[in-house]
Amino acid sequence: MKYPPATTAALGLILFFAPAQAGLELLLQPLDPSSSSPVAKPVQITPAYAPDVQAIPLAQGEVAEVTQAEGNVLTIDKLLPELVAGLIEKHNIEGDFRLTPRERWNPFYVPGGDWKVEVVESIPSRLASISIIQFKIYGGDRLLGVWKQSFKCQLFQDVLFSEDNLSRGLNVSESDFAARNVDVLQLRQRPVLAGELDGRQQLRQYLNPGTPLSWRHVASVPLVRRGEIIDVVAMEGALMISMKGKAIDDGADGDLIRVSNLSTNKKFQAQVIDDKKARVLF
């Protein structure tokens, strides 16, 4: 059958736009919000350990938490204290430790409400201001899943801060500093905490007022100094021999130094044990 030219042109336009329109509809379909959502997803260690929980959307989860008289919905408010306790135990943390989630947590229902958290590891292994925590959640004796989630970590402890200008080589004590409660995970160097100075440290460098004291700033005060004549003892069983020697190195408590025998000029190693005193180790 032949169509008039105008009809043929109209059919051609319909055939041209139909597939184009179908493709356009596909392009205009709304994206699945779960594909770009920052929700922390369980990590599947093996198929047998795949998480076996049903997440509850936040809006529904809030309602579910209220309506569940037994408190069977595991929310972030319930999870955080357990994670904090687990990390404190795992890392032997002292001080005020806090966690803030950096990803959304989807609450889920735990039958019977009998659940517990086990901390597996933190990345990095030494907690940082931003850490990834891997943990397991059990429902009774049954493993529900393994998660990895990013957290902001804070640890508030009493750190020593200099109050005045302090010179290099100064023997320091806690009275030279003021204690301030700060987040130590924000400090670059390991700080000296209140109560950690024992009076046998000296400054390696000059400190300005208001500087947090770190262990990089201090060194142990030498009990033996190079060139000094020291007492050297050697013990084996009930036998003890004492002699004089000349220290070749500086040494703090427990340091190994070189010592020269005053009679033979023979050199040997000894361990510093007290002021101007060392012992030979066999």
Beta strands, then each sheet from edge to edge (+ up, - down):
strand 1: 73-74
strand 2: 96-101
strand 3: 108-109
strand 4: 115-123
strand 5: 130-139
strand 6: 142-162
strand 7: 171-172
strand 8: 177-183
strand 9: 201-203
strand 10: 218-220
strand 11: 229-236
strand 12: 239-247
strand 13: 256-261
strand 14: 267-274
strand 15: 277-280
sheet 1: 1+ 3-
sheet 2: 2+ 6- 5+ 4-
sheet 3: 2+ 6- 8+
sheet 4: 7+ 9- 10+
sheet 5: 11+ 12- 13+ 14- 15+ 11+
end
